């Protein structure tokens, strides 16, 4: 898939040359991450979602339909996954099994960040991306290996992850 016409080309700032579409993707995902953080941490719906993930039985006792809440959260997650696939398609292409690599990296990010921590997932995602990018220039064959070694180191030193609650 091709990037939209308005986002073709590169941005040149001194020695820095970067494709416009990738800069758009970075900015868009940053805004989306902040909006999702705000929705989870600063709204009543976010409080209900967080409480439901901790104790669905207690939320049901308070009169909340936990099945409906879980369904809506799942649908929002599936929609965000679809949006991510659409955003990455001009960069990586589209093929039937494109999610398998992303799934393994997502697993590493959740383990490093810690279960139940949105902030941990954001920080771990940035760390994993930086490690993969740096290792791709230093030792391309070992770039994937390094994220798993990093995950193992985090599990040994901090079994709950960087920001884990569970």
N, C-alpha and C positions, 0 to 999 in steps of 0.2 A: 504494500500500500504506500502511496505517496503522501507526503506531508501536505497540509493545506497550502495553497498558493501564497498566502500572506506570510507563511512561516518558512518559506524556502530561503536559502542563502545562509550567510554566516554573519556573525557580529565580530568586528575587529576592534580591539582596544589595546593598542601597543603591540606587545608580543602575544596577546591573548586572542586566539581565534576559536570561536565556538559556534556550532550550528544554532540558528534561531529556534528551530523546533525543540531542540533539547533544552534550551533556556526556558522556553514556554512551558515545557513539561515540568521542569524543576519548580518554576514559579507557581504553576497550577497545583501541583501536588503539595507544595508548602502551604498554600492558602487552604486547600482541602483538609490537610492535617490539622491546621489551627482551628478550622471550623468544626471538625469532628471532636477535637479536644474540648473546645468550648461547649459543644452539645453534650458531651459525656460528663464534664466536670461542673458546669455552671447552670444546667437546666434541671427542672423537675423530672423530665423524661430520662435524662442521663442518670439521675439519682435512682430512679426506679430500675433502670437497666442494670446499674452497678449492684444495687441491692438484690435484684433477682438473680444475678450471677453468683452472689455469695450464699443466698438462702432462699431458694424458690418456695419452699414450704412456708416460711414466714411471710413472704409477699402474698402468697395465696390466702393465708389467714387474715391479712389486711384487706383483702377484697380485690386484689389485682389478678387479672387473668394472665397467669405466667405463660401459658401456651401461646396466647396471642402476642405477648411481648416478645417471646423467643422467636416466634415466626417473623415478626416485623424486623427484629435485629438480624436474623438470618437473611431476610430479603434485602436489607440495607447492605449487608456484607457481600451478598451475591452481586448486587448492583455496582458496588465499588470495585469488585473484582472484574466485572465486565468493563467498567470505565477504564480500569488499569490496562486491560487487554487492548482496548481501543487506542489508548494513549501510546502504548509501546509498539503497536503494529507498524507505524512508519519507520521505527528504529530497528526492530528485530524481525519484522515480517510476521506472517500469519501461517500457522500450520496446526494440524489437529492436536498435537501433543505438546504445544508450547507452554502449557501450564506446569508440566512435570518439573522442569528446572526451577521455576518460581516457587513451587510447592516445597522443594527441599530447602531453598534459601529461606522461605518463610518459617519453616520449622526451626532452622538455626536461629533466626531472629527472635522467635518467641522464647526459645530456651535461653538465649543470652539475656534478653530483656527481662524475663521472668513472667510466669503465668499471671494473668489478671492485671497486668500493668500496661496501660496504653503508652505512657511516657517511656517505659522500658523498651517497648517495641519500637518507638520512634528513635531512641538513642541507639539501640542495637542495630536497627536498619541502616542508620548512617555509618556506624562503625563497620558493619559487614561490607557496605558499599565502598568505603575508603580502603579497607584491607584488600578487597578484591581488585580494586583499581590499582593500588600500589603494587600488589603482587603480580598483576598482569604485566606491568612494565619490568619488574625485577626478575620474576620467575614464572612465566606464563603457564607452564605445565602444573605448577603447584598452587595456583591462585585458588582453586576450589578446595584443595586440601587445607589451606591455611584457615579458612572459615570454620572447618570442622575441628581443627586443632584449637582454635580460639574458643569454640563452644566447649570442647573438653576441658580446657583450662578454667573456664568460668564455672562449669559444673563442679570441678574439684575444689576451687577456692570459694565459690558462692553457690551452694546447691539450689538456692531459690532464684538465681539469676541476679542481674544488676539491680532491678527494682521490684523483684517478685514479692508477692503477698502470700502466695499459696505454697 
